[in-house]
Amino acid sequence: MCRQCFSLVSTRHSQRRRRRLLWSFIICGSSDDLAAAGTVVVSQMKMGEIEDGEVDHIAADIQGQKCALVCETLHGTTNDKDYGPLMSVVFKNPVCKVYRFQTVDSKWMLVREQMGESTLSFTIPKQLITLHIQEDSRRIQELKDLGELSPHWDNLRREVITRYDQVIRSYQETLEELDKLTGPSFKPSCSKAQRYLEFIPINLHTQRMRVTCPRRTDAFYDIITVGAPAAHFQGFKSGGLQRLLTRYESEKKSYSTAYQCIYYSPEQTARARDVLGNLSELQPLISSLADRLLQAAQQRSADALRDTLKSLAEKTEQFVHALKDELVKSALLALHAARPGYVSKTQTQTQNQTPLHLRPQTPSHPGQMGPQPDAVVCNNVDGAQTPTKEEPPAAAPLERQNSIPHHKEYDEEEWDRVWANVAKCLNSVIAVVDKLQGQDNNNQESAPDQALADVITSHNPTGEWREQLSPLVASLKECVAEVGDRAQKSMTFVLLQEVVCSIPQGLFLQQRRDVVFSQALSSLACGFVMRLYAGLEDKGFLQQLHLVGLVAQFESLLSTYSEEIGMLEDMETGISDLHRVTFRITEAKSDDPSDLQPVVSGRRDHYTVEVPLPRQSFQIIPPELREGKPLQVYPVLFNVGINEQQTIAERFGDISLQERINQRNFEILDGYFKTLSAKVPSECLPCFQTQMDVKELLETLGQNVVTKKRKNVEILWLAGTICRRLNGIRFTSCKSAKDRTSMSVTLEQCALLRDEHQLNKDYFIRALDCMRSSRLAQGEAAQWDDPEAGSVANHKPASRHFYPIALLLVSSHLLVVWLILSLVFLLAKYQ
């Protein structure tokens, strides 16, 4: 089929007939070597009322079935309303199909279904890999900047650096291989187990259905289809991320004992990363603001001085607040104990100066608790040293306590003094600025004429303000630098111990988490960009975007059986990690396609995706969005297995994972709706024909989530409906985003045509069969060129691992045998 497959013809009828739009489709022969998807016989298509018994005969003969497929093209045009110049930057290779269906009032609707690829399938993962390499390289440099450590800790540091180097080399190789790739902008399912493509989402595509009715404005419905974000290359023999992370946290304490290090809980290590992130962000900003303050003082600009001082005070307060954490103080003590010569120094002291962690555990302060299992503490004694009589033997069992021990040779109040000096310096700067501004105001009020003002100016030269502020600002910068250096080293030491305790599993799990998160973020960025482009002229949507944010609803059709359990566990963690992502809208430097690509920045704990818009589009969005306000996205995941493996899991397995996921994400969705209702007026939300209230839909969804019902697909339908009512982003996933996903998408599309556009009930099954048949015909016609076909070219039937249960019910003896064999198979698999 060629690109120009139809033409628009306008005709005038007699006055007794109403004017109507006549579409004349001319089917042309193709000179391209394309496999034919079927024979389409079209005479004409009319939009309007049927009069005088006229009937349009439009049929598509595909595999002997008749349906309302009107036109199909594998090419898009720049004049395409759905894939215009802005959309074509991120979305490529659209495939379009046009259908015509009858409504309940005997009119005809035109349905245009369009699927496209997204360049973000590769650009987002490559940016993330680059950020991972930069972050791990910084971590190596921070470990080297710790300075001298005792032999024990120095060896552990070298081992950690070696592991980080291995991860960096692996990521660099992956990035080099991705840069070599050319061709389609998606990863087919047959490549899901390839190592160099593990960061790329599977079959990421955009689906848009545009509906044109005679008496209604055009409506469109978007959905993103993608394979489940999971580490397919690494496999699921030991489960997915959710199970592996739980097991890893339970085993970390034993590793801390073996490596003679301190065990930090996940919350403590997360706080350590937050402190490092705040330091890297606030410290350069404070230094820059201090320089701007001196520049404003030199120019004697009262307004600039006041505004800069306000920003400096805010950022310095944030800096001080970020370091006001007992974790920083205790980590400084632990780092001091890890310095070389610390043990030999304490051995020369009397028994009263023996470190507390070598004494019997007794509270040193009235408020200090006794031993607790939250932290494992041990002494880093060199192997050549021998304990004194007062000290317990080196092989004595390690004792646990709630915090790092306090050592008398280390001044515990030193950190408090250094930390408090920052606030004192800031207060001094504020006081001097207020004094200078007060003097300037008094001078202006007492100057009756210009001559007297000139005399005053001669006694107050231009550089006087700067000269008075310069030493105070220099002291502030020095205090900030000293505090930042100490805090950075202490938090780096915390992360060093966290990595040391997790060397056998920690970095492996981090790599797996990076892979899953990369696939999830690529999908989310694709959906966000598509939704933003579609809503640039919708004021209600833009208001909701900057006041509350958007909900991103992921519909999963994975079963809770066999390896798909691991996929679902990976997907759960990956979708949950998307809470760390914010979006920001920026103005593009130019209209060049490279300047319109989304840009990812940040670190593993928090990422920001900047979405550039052309100048013309950027000027029409609200000021809050133009100022770069961070935009929040609330990802939710609902899963209901629908295949035959789910039948086995529900009868003989465990579906608690699915139930927990649905219950937890329902609470997130319900909380988002409450926030949205409080901040955004209902007029900002889209209007639908069905009058059911969102609150009622949520109540029904909550009841279905807690109801014990097999294959309760009502959960998916309700969640999808609520998402559309809330201007959300819809995703549908299964293992590879092919069979189950296509069945779900076509069913949802036909349900939308029935509920929102009055599709004739006699046409519902026909429309469903038509959409699915055309997809099947296209897949069969193109199997020779599709890399996913693989062994399909050999025309071998797909193997079935399980026979229908109905066949086994013929004989009760066969059923018992089958149950026994299934149990043996499961035990052997999980053994």
Buried (B, 14 or more C-beta within 10 A) or exposed (E): BBEEBBEEEEEEEEEEEEEBBBBBBEBEEEEEEEEEBBEBEBEEBBBBBBEEEEEBEBBBEBEEBBBBBBBBBBBBBEEBEBBBEBBBBBBBBBBBBBBBBBBEEEBBBBBBBBBBBBBBBBBBBBBBBBBBBEBBEEBBEBBEEBEEBBEBBBEBBEBBBEBBEEBBEBBEEBBEEBEEEEEEBBBBBBBBEEEBBBBBBBBBBBBBBBBBBBEEEEBBBBBBBBBBBBBBBBEBEEBBBBBBBEBBEEBBBEBBBEBBBBBBBEEBBEBBBBBBBBBBBBBEBBBEBBEBBBBBBBEBBBEBBEBBBEBBBEBBEBBBEBBEBEBBBBBBBBBBBBBBEBBEEBBEEEEEEBBBBBBEBEEEEEEEEEBEEBBBBBBBBEEEEEBEEEBBEEEEEEBBBBBBBBBEEBEEEEBEEBBBBBBEBBEBBBEBBEEBBEBBEEBEEEBEEEEEBEEBEEEBEEEBBBEBBBEBBEBBBEBBEBBBEBBBBBBBBBBBBBBBBBBEBBBBBBBBBBBBBBBBBBBBBBBBBBBBBBBBEBEBBBBBBBBBBBBBBBBBBBBBBBBBBBBBBBBBBBBBBBEBBBBBBBBBEEEEEEBBBBBBEBBBEBBBBBBBBBEEBBEEBBEBBBEEBEBBBBBBBBBBBBBBBBBBBBEEBEBEBBBEBBEBBBEBBBEBBEBBBEEBEEEBBEEBEEEEEBEEBBEBBBEBBEEEEEBBBBBBBBBBBBBBBBBBBBBBBBBBBBEBBBBBBBBBBBBBBBBBBBBBEEBBEBBBBBBBBBBBBBBBBBBEEBEBBEEBEEEEEEEEEEEEEEEBEEEEEEBEEBEEEBEEEBEEEEE
